[in-house]
Amino acid sequence: MPYSLASSTWNQEELDAMQSVIDSGMFTMGKHVVEFEKTFADSVGSRYCVMVNSGSSANLVMIGALRFRKQNPLQSGAEVIVPAVSWSTTYHPLQQYGLRVRFVDVDRDSLNYDLEALAAAITPETRAIMVVNLLGNPNDFARLRSIIGDRQIDIIEDNCESLGASFDGKQAGTFGVMGSYSSFFSHHISTMEGGMVVTDDEELYHILLSLRAHGWTRNLPKQNHVCGTKSDNPFEESFRFVLPGYNVRPLELSGAIGIPQMRKLPGMIEERRRNASKFHDLMGRVRHLRTQREIGNSSWFGFSLIVEPDAPFSRADLIASFDKHRIDVRPIVAGNFAKNEVLKWFDYSIYGSLANAEEIDVAGCFIGNHHYPLDSELKLLEQALAELPGAIG
């Protein structure tokens, strides 16, 4: 499409990296994954990074690590607060570990938490808050920490859409005890499929290493926080299972591709931010549509468009114009997730009204941003918007 939702960030460097792995004959997780993990951790400012096969798996092992830590584990039945707008696998690991999910509305402008609602939604049973940085936009972590105060409530971050975003000079994904990222094709970097969890906590890091690969001890250091001291006998130790883990290991190809992708990331984020500036210049001349208000420094995953209630056109009209001009368009993530049938399997509650999430669900959509200039795409967008009654002019 002339204005697509996503595009490849690869060139010959990534193809050469893949070929080096193919030539080696070693395709499962190995030295390239290790190098990528170190590069990624250094880039975002964390002590540790564990790469897995997707951002969804990153969320899964992140929740698992909280369950199996020794002090204050996140036991079944504990309450975790979540925003009402996010992707399905923000929520599913919480259900799968038997946690009670408490939905809170989002802010109509930032699309992240409605912080007043969040403050009021916390109960004595709240043990963790899942913070989702939506469409590249970081949350106001200063306010979040003020809201939590001295209560024993963990922040965990789903930062799968917001690699490269920052708040007060600190990278999104590093404000909580752990943060997850995605390197799926449509995200800021691509390793084909892939996900990462970062943490500064050595115990959580060791648990993540075990959960990633079968719950065994093979990938743990000799002295570790999961099993204590490992045997020096590889025959005994290689198949010692200590946690109910998974096989969510990444391919060596993905690690190799990630290394040049991380070198390119700063430049790609800069270009995305330049595109966002041009997009907002255009939207400043458009009526009856609002877009996401930036918190901190967004990495602008995409550009949201929400049709105002008094608009002389509908979202269906907007999407029809986009289709006519071949502009790729999607709902804003998963809209109001609390309306999905899957919740019959959840133990959950809803704090107050989810009016903003519902408005996003019925009146919102988003279009793509890219790592290259979007001058021609934004001209196409202007043409599509000009055909809507009263939008421009």
RODO-2510 file (C-alpha; in nm, 4 decimals, decimal comma):
residues 393
     n   res          X          Y          Z
     1     m     0,0000     0,0000     0,0000
     2     p     0,1241     0,3562    -0,0632
     3     y     0,0887     0,4210     0,3128
     4     s     0,1467     0,0917     0,4906
     5     l     0,1213     0,0116     0,8586
     6     a     0,4697    -0,1414     0,8788
     7     s     0,7805    -0,1831     0,6676
     8     s     1,1097    -0,3681     0,6743
     9     t     1,3984    -0,2150     0,8670
    10     w     1,6510    -0,4562     0,7171
    11     n     1,9230    -0,4114     0,4588
    12     q     2,2308    -0,6129     0,3644
    13     e     2,3628    -0,6091     0,7217
    14     e     2,0737    -0,8218     0,8464
    15     l     2,0978    -1,0580     0,5481
    16     d     2,4708    -1,1006     0,6099
    17     a     2,4031    -1,1681     0,9787
    18     m     2,1512    -1,4360     0,8848
    19     q     2,3927    -1,5928     0,6369
    20     s     2,6654    -1,6146     0,8998
    21     v     2,4303    -1,8171     1,1196
    22     i     2,3240    -2,0367     0,8291
    23     d     2,6898    -2,1018     0,7441
    24     s     2,7610    -2,1968     1,1056
    25     g     2,4883    -2,4623     1,1134
    26     m     2,3976    -2,3511     1,4717
    27     f     2,0376    -2,2319     1,4685
    28     t     1,9243    -2,2660     1,8279
    29     m     1,9991    -2,0044     2,0927
    30     g     2,3735    -1,9387     2,1083
    31     k     2,6447    -1,6741     2,1063
    32     h     2,4573    -1,4248     1,8882
    33     v     2,1618    -1,4260     2,1271
    34     v     2,4009    -1,3656     2,4172
    35     e     2,5644    -1,0745     2,2342
    36     f     2,2269    -0,9267     2,1447
    37     e     2,1067    -0,9529     2,5057
    38     k     2,4123    -0,7611     2,6289
    39     t     2,3731    -0,5000     2,3556
    40     f     2,0043    -0,4567     2,4344
    41     a     2,0563    -0,4292     2,8103
    42     d     2,3302    -0,1694     2,7628
    43     s     2,1131     0,0270     2,5192
    44     v     1,8138     0,0608     2,7518
    45     g     2,0193     0,0948     3,0692
    46     s     1,9400    -0,2332     3,2467
    47     r     2,1716    -0,4856     3,4105
    48     y     2,0143    -0,7912     3,2468
    49     c     1,8203    -0,8863     2,9344
    50     v     1,6649    -1,2230     2,8480
    51     m     1,5596    -1,2754     2,4869
    52     v     1,2625    -1,5004     2,4065
    53     n     1,0636    -1,5864     2,0946
    54     s     0,8040    -1,3049     2,1159
    55     g     0,6829    -1,0088     2,3175
    56     s     0,3891    -1,2237     2,4260
    57     s     0,6288    -1,4825     2,5690
    58     a     0,8210    -1,1991     2,7328
    59     n     0,5062    -1,1042     2,9254
    60     l     0,4466    -1,4690     3,0164
    61     v     0,7900    -1,5328     3,1680
    62     m     0,7858    -1,1882     3,3321
    63     i     0,4732    -1,2814     3,5288
    64     g     0,6176    -1,6279     3,5959
    65     a     0,9326    -1,4748     3,7432
    66     l     0,7252    -1,2792     3,9958
    67     r     0,5409    -1,5977     4,0903
    68     f     0,8586    -1,7963     4,1610
    69     r     1,0761    -1,5411     4,3390
    70     k     1,1507    -1,6257     4,7017
    71     q     1,0408    -1,3029     4,8721
    72     n     0,6859    -1,1727     4,8225
    73     p     0,5937    -1,4013     4,5316
    74     l     0,2901    -1,3034     4,3248
    75     q     0,0588    -1,5791     4,4416
    76     s    -0,2577    -1,6987     4,2720
    77     g    -0,5480    -1,4718     4,3645
    78     a    -0,3389    -1,1578     4,4030
    79     e    -0,4756    -0,8436     4,2404
    80     v    -0,3012    -0,6829     3,9434
    81     i    -0,4243    -0,3549     3,7977
    82     v    -0,4261    -0,3237     3,4178
    83     p    -0,5297    -0,0526     3,1698
    84     a    -0,8451    -0,1290     2,9722
    85     v    -0,6692    -0,0685     2,6384
    86     s    -0,3822    -0,2970     2,5420
    87     w    -0,3028    -0,6150     2,3504
    88     s    -0,4407    -0,9550     2,4519
    89     t    -0,1129    -1,0946     2,5811
    90     t    -0,0805    -0,8117     2,8292
    91     y    -0,3663    -0,9817     3,0107
    92     h    -0,3528    -1,3519     2,9307
    93     p    -0,0451    -1,4397     3,1415
    94     l    -0,2202    -1,2872     3,4422
    95     q    -0,5176    -1,5186     3,3912
    96     q    -0,2882    -1,8150     3,3288
    97     y    -0,1152    -1,7603     3,6651
    98     g    -0,4471    -1,7332     3,8486
    99     l    -0,4241    -1,3618     3,9231
   100     r    -0,7208    -1,1321     3,9752
   101     v    -0,7234    -0,8622     3,7065
   102     r    -0,8611    -0,5152     3,7833
   103     f    -0,9366    -0,2992     3,4787
   104     v    -0,8906     0,0773     3,4960
   105     d    -0,9829     0,3344     3,2317
   106     v    -0,7291     0,5162     3,0166
   107     d    -0,6817     0,8868     2,9666
   108     r    -0,8681     1,0109     2,6582
   109     d    -0,5668     1,2087     2,5357
   110     s    -0,2490     1,0184     2,6305
   111     l    -0,4221     0,6770     2,5838
   112     n    -0,2241     0,5534     2,8861
   113     y    -0,3653     0,5209     3,2394
   114     d    -0,6197     0,7697     3,3677
   115     l    -0,4020     0,8386     3,6704
   116     e    -0,6852     0,9716     3,8874
   117     a    -0,8823     0,6544     3,8234
   118     l    -0,5722     0,4422     3,8862
   119     a    -0,5101     0,6090     4,2222
   120     a    -0,8688     0,5440     4,3276
   121     a    -0,8685     0,1836     4,1987
   122     i    -0,5866     0,0579     4,4237
   123     t    -0,7101    -0,1683     4,7023
   124     p    -0,5353    -0,3365     4,9974
   125     e    -0,5154    -0,6495     4,7766
   126     t    -0,3283    -0,4761     4,4932
   127     r     0,0124    -0,6380     4,4537
   128     a     0,1212    -0,5146     4,1115
   129     i     0,0383    -0,2600     3,8429
   130     m     0,0900    -0,3561     3,4793
   131     v     0,1955    -0,0340     3,3085
   132     v     0,1434    -0,0350     2,9327
   133     n     0,3202     0,2326     2,7288
   134     l     0,0783     0,2555     2,4371
   135     l     0,1813     0,3244     2,0755
   136     g     0,5259     0,4477     2,1763
   137     n     0,4027     0,6821     2,4505
   138     p     0,5564     0,6437     2,7984
   139     n     0,3465     0,6876     3,1092
   140     d     0,4038     0,9609     3,3653
   141     f     0,6191     0,7521     3,5971
   142     a     0,6744     1,0353     3,8427
   143     r     0,2988     1,0452     3,9080
   144     l     0,2811     0,6659     3,9178
   145     r     0,5480     0,6427     4,1859
   146     s     0,3769     0,9185     4,3833
   147     i     0,0478     0,7277     4,3642
   148     i     0,2070     0,4046     4,4871
   149     g     0,4024     0,5769     4,7638
   150     d     0,5484     0,3347     5,0177
   151     r     0,3012     0,0532     4,9478
   152     q     0,4411    -0,2852     4,8447
   153     i     0,3143    -0,2714     4,4880
   154     d     0,5367    -0,3791     4,1996
   155     i     0,5430    -0,1930     3,8697
   156     i     0,5817    -0,4212     3,5683
   157     e     0,5950    -0,2702     3,2204
   158     d     0,4577    -0,3946     2,8916
   159     n     0,6767    -0,1832     2,6664
   160     c     0,6313    -0,3943     2,3537
   161     e     0,5128    -0,0954     2,1477
   162     s     0,7490     0,1630     2,2924
   163     l     1,1140     0,0704     2,2489
   164     g     1,3183     0,3908     2,2417
   165     a     1,0677     0,6017     2,4353
   166     s     1,1875     0,7822     2,7468
   167     f     1,0581     0,9753     3,0455
   168     d     1,2831     1,2162     3,2393
   169     g     1,5854     1,0780     3,0550
   170     k     1,5158     0,7138     3,1491
   171     q     1,4158     0,4495     2,8974
   172     a     1,0589     0,3196     2,9033
   173     g     1,0570    -0,0440     3,0080
   174     t     1,3103     0,0149     3,2875
   175     f     1,0936     0,1856     3,5511
   176     g     0,9515    -0,1312     3,7022
   177     v     1,1010    -0,4481     3,8453
   178     m     1,0849    -0,5872     3,4901
   179     g     0,9880    -0,4630     3,1473
   180     s     0,8977    -0,6460     2,8269
   181     y     0,9688    -0,5561     2,4634
   182     s     0,8822    -0,6976     2,1214
   183     s     1,0916    -0,7237     1,8058
   184     f     0,8122    -0,8458     1,5791
   185     f     0,8162    -0,7236     1,2176
   186     s     0,5896    -0,4218     1,2742
   187     h     0,7763    -0,2903     1,5801
   188     h     1,0685    -0,0487     1,6150
   189     i     1,3238    -0,3196     1,5473
   190     s     1,2592    -0,6564     1,3873
   191     t     1,4256    -0,9913     1,4517
   192     m     1,1498    -1,1746     1,2573
   193     e     0,9836    -1,2843     1,5809
   194     g     1,1300    -1,1972     1,9176
   195     g     1,0827    -1,0480     2,2617
   196     m     1,2951    -0,9330     2,5517
   197     v     1,2621    -0,8892     2,9281
   198     v     1,4938    -0,6532     3,1145
   199     t     1,5542    -0,6271     3,4878
   200     d     1,8116    -0,5061     3,7391
   201     d     1,7211    -0,7866     3,9813
   202     e     1,9603    -1,0819     3,9669
   203     e     1,7142    -1,3293     4,1179
   204     l     1,4473    -1,2418     3,8632
   205     y     1,7091    -1,2686     3,5879
   206     h     1,8002    -1,6222     3,6960
   207     i     1,4350    -1,7240     3,7167
   208     l     1,3774    -1,5885     3,3648
   209     l     1,6722    -1,7914     3,2333
   210     s     1,5214    -2,1086     3,3776
   211     l     1,1621    -2,0401     3,2707
   212     r     1,2733    -1,9632     2,9141
   213     a     1,4121    -2,3150     2,8646
   214     h     1,2055    -2,5941     3,0216
   215     g     1,2551    -2,4810     3,3814
   216     w     1,5914    -2,6575     3,3881
   217     t     1,9165    -2,5416     3,5447
   218     r     2,1344    -2,5825     3,2346
   219     n     2,1512    -2,2120     3,1454
   220     l     2,2026    -2,0878     3,5011
   221     p     2,5399    -1,9835     3,6450
   222     k     2,6991    -2,2247     3,8901
   223     q     2,5924    -2,0071     4,1844
   224     n     2,2385    -1,8858     4,1311
   225     h     1,9199    -1,7761     4,3061
   226     v     1,7057    -2,0603     4,1719
   227     c     1,8765    -2,3789     4,2890
   228     g     2,1761    -2,2498     4,4841
   229     t     2,4870    -2,4333     4,3638
   230     k     2,4893    -2,6413     4,0463
   231     s     2,6691    -2,9706     4,0177
   232     d     2,9868    -2,9831     3,8090
   233     n     2,8605    -3,3062     3,6531
   234     p     2,7018    -3,2046     3,3179
   235     f     2,5290    -3,5405     3,2802
   236     e     2,3363    -3,4817     3,6019
   237     e     2,2873    -3,1066     3,5705
   238     s     2,1825    -3,0764     3,2061
   239     f     1,8431    -3,2344     3,2724
   240     r     1,7637    -3,1042     3,6185
   241     f     1,4204    -2,9409     3,6232
   242     v     1,3441    -2,6988     3,9056
   243     l     1,0646    -2,4695     3,7762
   244     p     0,7514    -2,5299     3,5645
   245     g     0,8972    -2,3551     3,2625
   246     y     0,8447    -2,3366     2,8880
   247     n     1,0388    -2,3561     2,5661
   248     v     1,0251    -1,9960     2,4494
   249     r     1,3868    -1,9711     2,3388
   250     p     1,4697    -1,7444     2,0448
   251     l     1,6437    -1,8613     1,7313
   252     e     2,0099    -1,7775     1,6844
   253     l     1,9018    -1,6065     1,3613
   254     s     1,6934    -1,3617     1,5634
   255     g     1,9804    -1,2740     1,7941
   256     a     2,2139    -1,2180     1,4991
   257     i     1,9640    -0,9907     1,3244
   258     g     1,9053    -0,7942     1,6444
   259     i     2,2660    -0,6795     1,6719
   260     p     2,2681    -0,4558     1,3595
   261     q     1,9095    -0,3550     1,4338
   262     m     2,0183    -0,2079     1,7676
   263     r     2,2949    -0,0111     1,5971
   264     k     2,0306     0,1467     1,3731
   265     l     1,7737     0,2079     1,6482
   266     p     1,8733     0,5631     1,7551
   267     g     1,8530     0,6904     1,3963
   268     m     1,5230     0,5121     1,3382
   269     i     1,3717     0,6679     1,6515
   270     e     1,4904     1,0130     1,5439
   271     e     1,3190     0,9705     1,2066
   272     r     0,9990     0,8505     1,3711
   273     r     0,9993     1,1599     1,5908
   274     r     1,0529     1,3866     1,2887
   275     n     0,7577     1,2186     1,1171
   276     a     0,5480     1,2731     1,4296
   277     s     0,6255     1,6435     1,4238
   278     k     0,5067     1,6674     1,0627
   279     f     0,1987     1,4592     1,1417
   280     h     0,1017     1,6902     1,4266
   281     d     0,1564     1,9960     1,2090
   282     l    -0,0977     1,8468     0,9688
   283     m    -0,3403     1,7499     1,2442
   284     g    -0,3286     2,1043     1,3783
   285     r    -0,5286     2,2023     1,0692
   286     v    -0,7782     1,9163     1,0997
   287     r    -1,1088     1,9437     1,2820
   288     h    -1,3171     1,6757     1,4572
   289     l    -1,0228     1,4380     1,5060
   290     r    -0,7855     1,4164     1,7995
   291     t    -0,4622     1,2269     1,8302
   292     q    -0,2430     1,1020     2,1125
   293     r    -0,0904     1,3548     2,3526
   294     e     0,2773     1,2865     2,4086
   295     i     0,4115     1,2124     2,7563
   296     g     0,7894     1,2388     2,7902
   297     n     0,9570     1,1462     2,4613
   298     s     0,7444     0,9068     2,2574
   299     s     0,9027     0,6704     2,0074
   300     w     0,5789     0,7006     1,8022
   301     f     0,4911     0,3437     1,7130
   302     g     0,1992     0,4801     1,5087
   303     f    -0,0438     0,7702     1,4902
   304     s    -0,3838     0,7458     1,6580
   305     l    -0,6953     0,9163     1,5222
   306     i    -1,0125     0,9410     1,7303
   307     v    -1,3327     1,0812     1,5815
   308     e    -1,4868     1,3359     1,8166
   309     p    -1,8518     1,2798     1,9212
   310     d    -1,9764     1,5915     1,7387
   311     a    -1,7977     1,5171     1,4106
   312     p    -2,0038     1,5377     1,0887
   313     f    -1,8484     1,2089     0,9795
   314     s    -1,8091     0,8684     1,1415
   315     r    -1,5151     0,6343     1,1933
   316     a    -1,6596     0,4227     0,9130
   317     d    -1,6363     0,7263     0,6843
   318     l    -1,2766     0,7840     0,7921
   319     i    -1,1806     0,4223     0,7268
   320     a    -1,3577     0,4238     0,3895
   321     s    -1,1556     0,7291     0,2840
   322     f    -0,8358     0,5596     0,4014
   323     d    -0,9247     0,2460     0,2062
   324     k    -0,9919     0,4532    -0,1060
   325     h    -0,6491     0,6155    -0,0786
   326     r    -0,4843     0,2864     0,0203
   327     i    -0,3812     0,3937     0,3674
   328     d    -0,3429     0,0933     0,5966
   329     v    -0,5467     0,1349     0,9158
   330     r    -0,6120    -0,0698     1,2291
   331     p    -0,8051    -0,0399     1,5580
   332     i    -0,6149     0,1201     1,8442
   333     v    -0,4423    -0,1933     1,9730
   334     a    -0,7324    -0,4128     2,0959
   335     g    -0,9689    -0,1323     2,1932
   336     n    -1,1600    -0,1816     2,5178
   337     f    -1,0349    -0,5266     2,6079
   338     a    -1,2831    -0,5661     2,8931
   339     k    -1,5660    -0,6231     2,6427
   340     n    -1,4102    -0,9393     2,4941
   341     e    -1,5700    -1,2820     2,5391
   342     v    -1,2420    -1,4251     2,6690
   343     l    -1,3091    -1,2552     3,0023
   344     k    -1,5418    -1,5403     3,0951
   345     w    -1,2191    -1,7251     3,1815
   346     f    -1,0839    -1,4409     3,3971
   347     d    -1,1175    -1,3537     3,7629
   348     y    -1,1585    -0,9783     3,7201
   349     s    -1,3152    -0,6566     3,8360
   350     i    -1,3665    -0,3168     3,6724
   351     y    -1,3050     0,0061     3,8567
   352     g    -1,5630     0,2713     3,7772
   353     s    -1,6396     0,3574     3,4158
   354     l    -1,4343     0,2593     3,1111
   355     a    -1,5852     0,5432     2,9085
   356     n    -1,2583     0,6559     2,7487
   357     a    -1,1595     0,3024     2,6566
   358     e    -1,5027     0,2529     2,5034
   359     e    -1,4718     0,5730     2,3001
   360     i    -1,1355     0,4537     2,1691
   361     d    -1,2959     0,1200     2,0895
   362     v    -1,5829     0,2618     1,8816
   363     a    -1,4307     0,5838     1,7428
   364     g    -1,0565     0,5265     1,7222
   365     c    -0,8042     0,3870     1,4772
   366     f    -0,4344     0,4209     1,4057
   367     i    -0,2086     0,4465     1,1035
   368     g     0,1571     0,3644     1,0652
   369     n     0,4805     0,5445     1,1337
   370     h     0,8129     0,4414     0,9852
   371     h     1,1888     0,4808     1,0143
   372     y     1,2080     0,6882     0,6935
   373     p     1,0545     1,0251     0,5940
   374     l     0,6773     1,0144     0,5362
   375     d     0,6367     1,3285     0,3256
   376     s     0,4476     1,1554     0,0430
   377     e     0,2445     0,9441     0,2853
   378     l     0,1371     1,2498     0,4849
   379     k     0,0281     1,4231     0,1643
   380     l    -0,1852     1,1184     0,0908
   381     l    -0,3251     1,1366     0,4436
   382     e    -0,4141     1,5038     0,3914
   383     q    -0,5984     1,4157     0,0697
   384     a    -0,7959     1,1443     0,2463
   385     l    -0,8902     1,3743     0,5328
   386     a    -0,9878     1,6560     0,2954
   387     e    -1,2638     1,4354     0,1532
   388     l    -1,4342     1,4130     0,4938
   389     p    -1,7010     1,6832     0,5495
   390     g    -1,5661     1,9636     0,7663
   391     a    -1,2328     1,8007     0,8453
   392     i    -1,0113     2,0480     0,6594
   393     g    -1,0907     2,3901     0,5208
***
